[in-house]
C-alpha cells in the first residue's frame, strides 16, 4: 500500500508544472550551487530527462534574483543558446572528463580559455617516456601510447605529422614534424603543475646532426611553465645536447636518481678528451645532479683518463659504466680516482666503476699495493686508510670477472663497529 501511495505521489509531483519550480526555488534561496542544485532536482524527479539544464537555469537564476513569479511567461525572453565556453564550469568539467587523452590534448590547443581550463585537471600519470627516432616518435603515458610519424603529404603540398593512438583514428597535423609535436605534447603533460612523476625517460635515437637540424634543444626550452616534478630520470642520447636539453628543466627537490646513457659524440665519430671533459663538467655544475642521491653515467666513447672525477667530489653517489668492450677503463686511471677519494677533502662517499672488456684481475690486485689491506673472510675486499682521519676507503672487487668488472669504493669509519 505504501509503495502505491509513493508512486501516485511521485506521479502527481511530475505532472504538476509548479512543483519542480518550487523545488528549484528552495534550492536557489538556500544558496545551493547551480550544478549541484540541478543534480538535486534531477534526483528528486527521477531522471535528468525530466528537465533540461537550460530550463532549470532560467528558473534558478530568476529565483536567485528575487523574482519569484511562478507563472512568468518566458516565451519572449528565452535565453540564447550558450556556447561551450559559456557553460558553468561544473558542467564543462563533466563533459571534458569524458574525453580521452588525445581529445584533451586537442582541446588544450583550441585557445587560451581551454588551455587555462585544462591546467585545473590532474593528468594523473606517474610514468612518461618519449622515444625519438629518425622518422617517428613515441610518447608513453603510463600504459597509453601515442605514435607520431613524418612524411605524409597534406592536401597535395607540404608535410603533415601523422598521429595515432590505441583505438583511435589517425589524425594529420599540418606543417609539423614528429619531433616538434611529440616534444610539445610531452611537455604539456610533464610540466603540468599537478603532474608528479615517478620516472621520466627520454630516449634520443637520432644523430647529433639530426638533433641540431630539428632544433630539439630549442623545443625543450621554448616552453616556460613549471619545472618537471619527477623522482627518477633516464636520458639516452647520441648528442651532447640531449642531457642538457632535459636536466635543467627538472625540479631539483624531488629528484633522487639520474641515469645518463651517453652514447654519442659532439662533432664526428670520435671525440677528443677536451670535448668529453666539457660534457661531464656541464653535467657536474647542475643543481639537479649535485642534489641527486644517485647519478649513473653510462658511456661508450669516454676514455677513463678523461673522466674528471674531481668535478664529482661533492656528489652523494656516482656510478661510471664503460659500456664499450673495446674501451674499458685503465687500471692506472682507477688508481688515480682512488687517490682522489682518499683525500680528506673529498666528500664523495660512494663511487662505482663498471666496465665491459678484458681487464686482468691479478694485475688489478697487484697494483692496489700493500696499503690496501686484506679483510678477513671477505674475498675481493680491501681497506685503504684515509690519512688524518679515522675513516677508510673500502674497495670491493668481489664481482671482478674475466670480461666484466664491477668495483665499488665506499668511505666508511673505523668508529662504526658494524664495519
C-alpha positions, 0 to 999 in steps of 0.5 A: 500500500505504501509503495502505491501511495509513493508512486501516485505521489511521485506521479502527481509531483511530475505532472504538476508544472509548479512543483519542480519550480518550487523545488528549484526555488528552495534550492536557489534561496538556500544558496545551493550551487547551480550544478549541484542544485540541478543534480538535486532536482534531477534526483528528486524527479527521477531522471535528468530527462525530466528537465533540461539544464537550460530550463532549470537555469532560467528558473534558478537564476530568476529565483536567485534574483528575487523574482519569484513569479511562478507563472512568468511567461518566458516565451519572449525572453528565452535565453540564447543558446550558450556556447561551450565556453559559456557553460558553468564550469561544473558542467564543462568539467563533466563533459571534458572528463569524458574525453580521452587523452588525445581529445584533451590534448586537442582541446588544450590547443583550441585557445587560451580559455581551454588551455587555462581550463585544462591546467585545473585537471590532474593528468594523473600519470606517474610514468612518461617516456618519449622515444625519438627516432629518425622518422617517428616518435613515441610518447608513453603515458603510463600504459597509453601510447601515442605514435607520431610519424613524418612524411605524409603529404597534406592536401597535395603540398607540404608535410603533415605529422601523422598521429595515432593512438590505441583505438583511435583514428589517425589524425594529420597535423599540418606543417609539423614534424614528429619531433616538434609535436611529440616534444610539445605534447610531452611537455604539456603533460610533464610540466603540468603543475599537478603532474608528479612523476615517478620516472621520466625517460627520454630516449634520443635515437637520432644523430647529433646532426639530426638533433641540431637540424630539428632544433630539439634543444630549442623545443625543450626550452621554448616552453616556460611553465613549471619545472618537471616534478619527477623522482627518477630520470633516464636520458639516452642520447647520441648528442651532447645536447640531449642531457642538457636539453632535459636536466635543467628543466627538472625540479631539483627537490624531488629528484633522487636518481639520474641515469645518463646513457651517453652514447654519442659524440659532439662533432664526428665519430670520435671525440677528443678528451677536451670535448668529453671533459666539457660534457661531464663538467656541464653535467657536474655544475647542475643543481639537479645532479649535485642534489641527486642521491644517485647519478649513473653515467653510462658511456661508450666513447669516454676514455677513463683518463678523461673522466674528471672525477674531481668535478664529482667530489661533492656528489652523494653517489656516482656510478661510471659504466664503460659500456664499450668492450673495446674501451674499458677503463685503465687500471692506472686511471682507477688508481688515480680516482682512488687517490682522489677519494682518499683525500680528506677533502673529498666528500664523495662517499660512494663511487662505482666503476663498471666496465665491459672488456678484458681487464686482468684481475691479478694485475688489478690486485697487484697494483692496489699495493700493500696499503690496501689491506686484506679483510678477513673472510671477505674475498675481493675486499680491501681497506685503504686508510684515509690519512688524518682521519679515522675513516677508510676507503673500502674497495670491493672487487668481489664481482671482478670477472674475466670480461666484466668488472664491477668495483665499488669504493665506499668511505666508511669509519673505523668508529662504526663497529658494524664495519 
